[in-house]
Amino acid sequence: MALPGAKSPAALQGATACRIFGKPAGTYTKDSPERAVGKTCDLAFGYMGGLNAWRKFEPNQFTDEQVETFKTEWRAAHPAIKRFWRGIDRAAWTAVRERGRVVQCCRISFKCIGAFLQLKLPSGRKLSYPQPRIIGDEREQSVLFADNSAAFTDCRHGHGAYGGLWTENFVSAIARDLLAEAMAADRGRRLSDRTARARRDRGRGAGRLRQHRRIYPPHDAQAVLGVGAADRSQCLERAALLQVRRCAVATPADNRDTNPQTGEIQCY
């Protein structure tokens, strides 16, 4: 279910293509071939990617000059994302430079504790980057950390992190948190449904037992049903014995006679 006012990915990609090609909004729809350009732009340029990122999605389509134009137009159409790239990279750099200080950037924050730079997500979960340090000169500096996915070598072959890398990390992490929350909610719903079914089944069982007790008195029901894990044959034997006993008790003495040959009680 979409949020109020939210647009589908196809609509957003069509809008991106309209901005890039300078067309009025709504010109390109879901079925327009130009929408594919908007989709590739979002995938390639969303994390500060450029020509190399584009070629991973479209190896042969469009010239290098056209791709550079797409990149420029995409960034011009998304100024808030560009500001966020700079802001999150600056926050990470400040946290490493001023260790122990919490540096906020929108709804996430950085803090350097001991041998780790920690990025705190909106959920409260933290991503840890080991051995953070600042590299570069007076003109340009960046944060370098040990990449555990590459045997704890320097990230990006020693070139350091940048705004797109931080953005990709926390977007993936937030997506994971949303998925985990949805899975937990779905599991809770299924457990709740299972519990409700069990309660209904118990209620039906109690109803059947009440009905049985109306037919048989409690002491008779125990004899008929058996005790514990008695099998069906034992229950039938006890039921038959119970009927014989009830007959013997209910028949007056003057209406009973004993067969002198067999010794059996005969009821009249």
N, C-alpha and C positions, 0 to 999 in steps of 0.2 A: 504494500500500500504506500503510495507516494505521499510525501509531506505536502501540506497546502502551499501552493505557489511553486513547488519544485518542478523542474523540467526533466524530461527523459534524456539519457545520454545522446540519443540520436538528435534531439532538438538542440542540445548544447553544441554538438559537433557541427550541425547545420549553421547555427549562428556564428560559430568560429569561422567557417568557410565563407560566410557572407562578409564578415569583417575583412578577411584576408583578400578576397577578390573585389572588395569595394562595392558589394551589392546591397540592396535594401534588405532589412531583416525579414526573414520568412521566404526569401527567394529560393533557397535550397531546402528541400524537405528530406525525409528519411530515404526516399528512393533516388535522390539526385546523386550522380556520380561524384560531384564536387564535395559531397559530405565526407567522402573517404579522406580527402585532404585535411579537413578539419579534425577528423579522428586521429590521423597520423601526427598532426601538429600537437594535439593534446598529449599523446603518448611520448613523443620525442622531445618536446620543448617544456613539458610541465615541470621537469626537475633540472632546469638550466641546461638542457641538452642543446646540441647544435647539429652541424652537418653529419658528424659520425653517428649520432643517435638516430637521425632521420634514416640513414642508410641501413640501419639494422631492421627497419620496417619496410622501407622502399629502396632496395639496392640499385634499381636501374631507372626508376621513374623520376622525371624532372632533372634539370641540370643543377650543378652546384650553385649557380647564381640564383636560380629560382628558389632553391631550398633556403638560401640565406635571406631572400626576400620574405619567404614564408615565416622564418624565425623572427625577423624584425617586425613584421606585421602582427604576429601572435603576441609578442612581448608588448607591443604598443597597445594591443587590445586588452591586456591583463596587467595593468599597472600595480594593482594591489598585490598580485603574486610576486612581482619583481621587488616590491618593497619588503615583502615577507622574506624573500631569499636573503636580502641584505640584513634584515633585522635578526633572523635566527642565527646567521653566521656571526654577526657582531655579538650576540648574546653568548654564544659558545666561547668566542675569543675572550670576552670579558670575564667569564667564569673561570677560565684557565689562568688568566692573568691575575685575578683577584681571588685566590683560593679561599674557599669557605663562604663566599658570598653567593646568595641566591639571586640569579639574574632571570627576570621574567621576560617572556616573549609571547604575547597573547595568552593562550591558556596552557602553555607549557613553560618549563623553567629548567635552567641549568645550575648545577652546583658541583664544584670540584672538591672531592673528599679523598684524602690520601692518594692512592695510585689510580683513582678512577674519576672520570668526568661523567656525571649522571644527568640524564635527561628525564625529567618527570612528566608523565603523560597526564591528560585530564582524568583518567581513571585512577591515578595515584601510583600506577606501576612505573618502574624506572628502567631505563636502558643505560647500561654502563659501558663506557669506553675506556679501556685500560691505557695506562702510561701516556696521558695527554701532555702535550707541550706545544709551544708556539715556535713556528719557523717563519723565515722570510726576512725581509730587510725593512728599512724605515718606510718604504713606499707601500709595500703590501705584505701582510702577514696572514697566516692561517693556522689552524689547529691540526696538529699531527697526532695520531694515536695508533696503537698496535691493533691491527685487524685480526680478530680471532678466526675469521673465515679464510684467512690466508696464512695460517700457521704463525699468527702474531707478528707478522712483518708490518712495516709501516704502511698505513693506508694509502691507496692510490699510488703505489710504488714510490712513496716518499714525497708526493706532491701536496699532501694535506687535504683536509676536508674543505667543503665549500657549501654554500647555501642550498644547492640542489640535493646534496647528499644528506644533510640534516633533514630536509623536507621529505625526501623519500623514506628515510628511516622512520620518522614519527608518523607519516601517513600510513605506512604498512603496519606499524604497531597499533595505531588506533583502529585500523580495519580488523586486526586480530582481536582486539578487545571487544569490538562490536559483535564479531562472530562468536566469541566465547560467551558473551552475555546472552546472545540469542539462543545458542545451544543449551545453556543452563536453563533459560526460561522455558524452552521447549521440553527439556527433560523434566523440569518441575511440573509442567502441564500434564505430561504423560503419566508421571507418578500420581498426580492428583486424580487424573481420570481412572487410573488403576485402583487407587484407594476407594474412590467413589463406587466403582464396580464391585469391589470386595465388600463394601458396606451393604450395597444392595443385595449381594448374594447372601451375606449373613442375615439380613433382614428376611429374605425369602426362606432361609433355613429355619429361622426362629418361628416364622409363620407356620411352616409345615409342622414343626414340633408342637406348637400350641394346638394346631388342628388334631394332631395325633393324641395329645393329652385329653382333648375333649371326648375322643372315642374310647380311649383306655384310661383308667385311673392311673396315677403315677406309679403305684407299686406294681400294677399289671404291666405297664409300659416297660418297666425295667426288665421284667421277666420275659416279655415278648421280644424286645430288642436285643437282649443279651447285655453282658457287661464287658467293657473294654473292647478287645479285638476279637470277640467270639465270632466264629464264622456263621454262615447262614444255616447250616445244618444244625448247629447247636441252638440257634434261635428257634428253629422249627420244633426241635425236640422239647425245648422249654415251654413253647407255646402249647404243644399237645399235652404236656404234663400239667400245665396250668389249667387247661380245660377239664382234665380229669379231676383235679383237685377241687375246682369250683363246683363240678357236678356232685362230687362226694359231699362237699360242705353244704350245698344248697338243698340236697334231697333230705327230707325228714326221715327219721329212723324207721317209722312204720311203713314208709314207701320204699324201703330198701330190702333186699334179700340177698343172701349169699348162696352161690351155687355150691352145693356140698361136694361136687366132684372136682371142680376147678378152683374153688375158693374166691372166684371173682365176685365183685359187687355188682348187682344188677339193679338198675334204677327203673322205676315205673312211671 
